[in-house]
Amino acid sequence: MARFLFTTWPFPGHVIPHATIARALGERGHECAFYTGSRGGKVLDAEGIRYFPFQRLDEDELWKMLFEQQSGFVHWSSFPRFQGVMKSWLLETLPGQVEDLLPVLESWKPDVIVCDPTMWSPILILHEKYKIPVAVSCYFACKVPGPDLPPFGLGLRLPANAWERVWYRGISKLIDVAAASFRRQVNEIRRSFELPPIHVSVSELAGSMPLYMVPTSPEFDYNRRNLPKSVHYVGPCLWKERQSSTADQFAGLHRDQPWIHVTEGTIHVQAPLVLKAAASGLANLPMEVIMTIGGNREPSELEIGDIASNIHVYRWVSHSELLPKTAVLITTGGAGSVMAALNAGVPMVVVPTEWDKPEVAQRVAESGAGIRLSPQKCTPERLREAVERVLRESSFRENAKRLQASFGRYGGPVQAAELLEGLASERLRSRELVTS
């Protein structure tokens, strides 16, 4: 038996994929625990998974900064503000993370740390300083930089010609110059732990960890080549609900009409842009529209206008029950929703609102499994046109089915658990050699 410590931010899209891997490891006889905040702890408590809560990180302030006070959009005009948020989140929390984690490493003695790619203390400090194996576990794509790829984070399309490749290299250099102060602060923190400076981005450094897992397929992730040997695609790590069936929620819906599922994710706190456009643009059409609002909003609080008879609003539905019946998913591009839809072979209309969602949306568009619609153009008319096009043109569903088949070649949480077992075994063998 080995021990695995998952270090992750307490956001559902970060905790839940890792909980699926922890569940698979537990079923194989291993012991798992998490380092996260109390919001993430609610999911873990329900699963009976132990967690060590934040002590020196202010979870409420973090939540406000990332989801209530900031939109998360990445525009050149707002880059200084965005960079400030990133420094506060990713860098200024580093000393507190380490202070929290050192007693856990000492008392609980994990064999491997499984690291949220945006929780940097294992990558920047713990792996090197305390000689503990770190496995980076991503959400939808490999963030290790590569040749001829757009700079990550802006949701740019793949380069179509030599001029665009040169243009993207120029953008990458500008970003690198703008991030110079960021890297200086990284190295100042490393120096405080008596570690040498790094001369690459943290994303590139993450690729040098012993294991780097990507929960999708190469077909969704631009069929990347020349990746570090540490990178392994494992397929989606999707949550299988243990709650009671919600099938009776759909009992009154017409089965002879296409079902359209609309979601803005689990923690959307901005104005209901997509829900409002869908409620208006899809009203009274020959389709059943199933909206979910997430756990942070009340149905009575939504200002989405009149609700037509074919519009149905829920707080939560089971994706495993709904998606196989769904003709089109309309989403803001959360990785969990997109992976679940593609795993069911469902095409999409993606309206990416913030953070890394433009990257998710562009991969959907590049794969041909859906349409990307910018938030600025998400009018009721344009959203309706996009949905009708996806329904009308069979290529979208065919490409979604193609990606579904590609996901099926991987084991998801089980494959991730096998890779982590291998990493733990290597460490245990190394210990035996040292003590023998």
N, C-alpha and C positions, 0 to 999 in steps of 0.2 A: 504493500500500500504506500502511496505517495501523497504528499500534501501540496495543494495548489492554492495560491492566494491570488484572487482577482482584484486588481486595483482599477476602479472605474468611477466616473462621475455619476451622480445619482439621477440621471435623466433616463426615462424609460427606454429610449432608443439605444442607450449605452449599456444599461443593466441587463435588459431582457435577452439580447443575443448571448451574452456571457453566461446568464443563468441557464440557458439551454445546454451550453457546454458543461457547466458544473453539474447539471442533472445527469448528463451522459457519463461524466467521470464518476459520479456517485454510484451509478448503476454498475460500474466496473470495479467497485470496491475502494475507491479513493476518497480522500477527505478534502473538502473544498471550503473556503471561506472568502469573504469579500471585504475589501476596504472601500467604503462608500458613505454617502450621506443618508439621512433618515428617510428621505423620499424613496431612494432606491431600496432601503431596508424593508419597506412595506412589501415589495415583491418577494424579497428573500425570506422574510418571516413566513409568508404564505407557503413557501416551498420547504421550509424547515432548514434553510441554509444559514449558517452562522455568518455574521458580519461584524466587523470592527468599525464603529462610526467615526466620522470626522471629529477631531478634538480641537485642532487649531485652525480649521478652515470654517469660515462663516457661510454656511450653505444658503441662508436666506439672502444675504447680500449678493452671493454669486448668482442666485436665481433671478434676482431683480436686474442685475447688470446684463445678463445674457438674454433674458426672455421678456422682461417688462420695460426696461429703459432703452434697450437697443433693438433695432430691427434686424440686425445681422446682415443687411445687404452689403455687398462688396462693390462699391463704385469708386472710381478714382477720386472723385470729389470728396468722399468721406473716408479715404484711406487713412489719414492721420488719426481720426477718431477710432476707426476700426482697429488700427495697430495698437492704440492705447488700451482698448478692451482686451485684445489678445495678450498684451503684456500683463495686464492685471490678472487675467484668468490663467494663462499657461505658465508664466514665469514667477509672478509675485507669490503664487501659492506654493511654489516648489519647496522652500524651507519648511513650511508647515506640513507639507506632505511627508517629508523625510522625518520630521520630528514625530509625526503620528505613526509612521511605519516602522521605525527602528525598534520600539518595544514589541511590536507584533513579530518582527523577524526574530527577535531574541527569545520571546516566550513561546510562540506557536511554531517557529522553525519550518517555514514552507520550503519545499524542494524546488519549486518553480513559481515565478511571478507571471501571471497572465495579465498583460498590460493594455488598458484602454489607450489607443494611439494619441489621445489628447491629454492624457495624464502622464506627464513627462518625467517624474522623479525616477521611476525604474530605468528608463532609457538613458537619462542624463547622469544619474548618480548611483543608483543601487547596484546595477549590473556590474559596473566597473569598480566601485568602491568596496562592495561587500561580496563580490564574486558569486553572485546568485544568478542562475539562468533566467532570462527574461524572454517571454513569448509575446510578441505584439499581435493583438487580435483586432482586426479592422471591422468595418460595418458594411461596405459595399464595393470598395475599390482599393487597389494598391496605390498608396501615396508616395512610394519611393520614386523620385524623379527619373525620367527616362528620355532618350533622344527622340526628337520630333514629336513630342507631346506638348499640348498646350500647358502653360503654367497652371498648376492645380489651384482650384478655388474660385475661378472666374466663370466656369461653365462654358468655355470657348469650344467651338467645334474642332474636330480633327483637321490638321492642315491638309488642304486639297492640292497644293502645289508648292514649288520651291520658294516662291515669294512669301507665302504664308509661314513656311517653316522658319525662314529668316526673321520674319516679323515676330513670331513667337519667341525666338531666341532673344531678340531685343527686349521684349516685354519681360522675360525672365531675368535678364541682366538688370533692368530697371528695378524690378522687385528686389533683387539681391542687394542692390545699392541702398534701396529704401529700408531694407531690413538689417543694415549693418549695425545699427545701434541695438537692435534686438539681439543679434548674435553676441555683441559685446557683453550684454547683460547676462546671457547664457553662460559665457565664459567667466564672468565675475562670480556667478553662483558656483560654477564648477571649481574655481580657484579656492573658494571658501571651504570646499571639501577636499582640498589638496589634490585636485584632478587637473590634468593638462587641458589646454584649450582645444576646442574642436574647430575644424576648418570647413565643415560641410553643414548643410541644413539639418535640423533635427529629424526631418522626414527621411533624409538620406541616411542619417545615423541609425534610425530605427531599422532600416534594411540590413544593418550589420548585426542585429541581435541574433541569437541562435535560431529563432523561429519567428516567422512572420506569416500569419494566416489571413486569408482574404475570403470572406463568406459569400462568394459568388463563383462565376465561371469566367475563363478568359474571354469567351464570346461576348459577355456583357461588358468586360473591362478592356475593350479596344484590342483584344488579342495581343496583348503586350509580349514583347520578346526582350531578351537580354536582361532579365531580372536577376537579382541576387539569388544564390542557391537557397537562401533561407525562406524564400517566398513560396508558399503553397496555397493554391486555391482549394477550398474545402466544400463549396456549395453553401446555400443559405442555412443559417442557424435560426430557424423559425420557432416561435413559441407555440406549443400545442396545449391549448387550454384544457384545464382539468375542471372547468366549471360546467354547470349543467347546460343542457342543450338550449339554444335560442331559436330553434327551428320554428317554434310556435309564433315567434314575432313576425314571420313572413307568411303566416297562414292566409291572410286576406289579399295577398298580392297576386296579380294576374301572371300566370305562368306562360301565357302565349305572347307576352310582350318582352322586349329586352329589359334586363335589369341593369341599372346604372348606379354604381356605388360612388358616393362623394365623401371624401374625408380630408380634413385639414390636420390630421395627426392627433397625438395624445396630449400635447402641451401647447397647442396654438393659443396665443394670448392676444394677437393682433385683431383688427377688425375682420369679420368673417367674409373676406373678399370672394373666395371661391364658392362658399355656400350661398352667398347672396346672388352671385351671377348664375349659379345653377338653379336656384329656386325660381328665378325669373325666366331664364333662357330655356329651361326644360319643362316649364309648367304646361300642363294639359297636352303634352305630346304623347304618342302611343308608346310609352315606356314607363317603367316603375323606377323611381329615383329614391334610393336609400341613402340618407345622409347620417353621418355620425359626427358628434360634436366634441368628443374627448371628455376627459375627466375634470377639466378646469372651468367648464362653462355650464350654465343651466340653460335648458331649452327656452325658458321664458325670457332669458336675458339676450337672446340672439335677435339682432335687428336685421332680418333678411327679407322683410316684406311679407306679402300674403303667401300662404302655403296652399298650393293647388292640391287637388285630390290625389294626384299621382306622386306627390312628394311626401316622403315618410322620414321623420326625424327621430333618431335614437341617440342615446348617450354612448352606447357601445354595442357592437355585434361581434359574433365569432367569425373571424376571417375564414377559418377552416370550413365553416358551414355556408357562408355567403359567397365567397369568391368562386367556387365551382359553378355557381348559378349566374355569375355576373358576366355581362357582355362587354362592359367598359368600366374601368376605374378612372375617376377624376381625383387627382391627388396633388398636394403641394410638393411632393417629392421626397417625403420621409423614406429613408432606406428600408425600414421595416415593412411599410405598406407596399413599396415597389417590389421588394424581393418576394413578398407573399403573393402579389398579383402575378408576377412572372412564373413563380413556382406552380401557379394554377393555370398558366397559359392565357392570362387575361391581358388584352392590350389596354393602353392608357392614354389619357390626356393629362399632362403634367404642367402645373402652374407653379414653378419653383419660387418660393417666397424669401428664403433667407439661408444663411450659413452654407452648408455644403449641398443644398438641394439643387442649385443649378448644375452641379457636377452629375448628380443622379439623373436629372432631367435630360442632360445632353447625351448620356449613355443610352437612355431609352430611345431618344430620337435617332442617334447614330445606328442603333441596332435595328431600327425600323419597326419597333414594337409599340410605338406610340407617337403622339404629337406633343411638342413642347410649345407652350403658349406663355408669353411673358405676363407677369402680373399687370403691367401697364396696359396690356391689350386684352385683359380678361373681362370683356364686356359680356352681357348675356347673349348677344348675337354671335360673337366670335366663339364663345364656348359651345353654343349649340351647333354651330357649323363644324367645329372640331369633333364633337361627339358624333354627329351624323356622318362625317367622313370616315371615322374609325369604324362605325357600324357598316358603312357601305363598302369600303375597300378591304377585301379579304387579306391583303398582304400584312396588315397590322396584326391580325390574329395569327396568321401563319408564322410571323416572326416571333410573336410571344410564345407560340408553341415550340418553336425552334430553341428558344432560350430555356423553356421548361425542360426540354429534352437534355440540354447541356447541363442543367442543374442536376438532373437525374443521374449523371455519371459520377457524382460526388456523394459523400456520406454525411455532409453537414456536421452537426454536433458530434456524431460518432467518429467521423474522420478526424475532426479537431481533437477529440479525446485521445485517439490513437497516436497522433503526432505529439501531443503533450506527454503521454506515457513514455514515448521514446526519449523525449528530452529529459524527463525525470530519471529514466533508467541510466542515461549517460552520466548524470550527476552522481547517482548512487554508485555506479561502477568506479567513477573517479575517486569517491570517498574511500571505497574499499581498497583501491590501489595505494592510496596515501597511508591508510592505517595498517596495511599488511606488511 
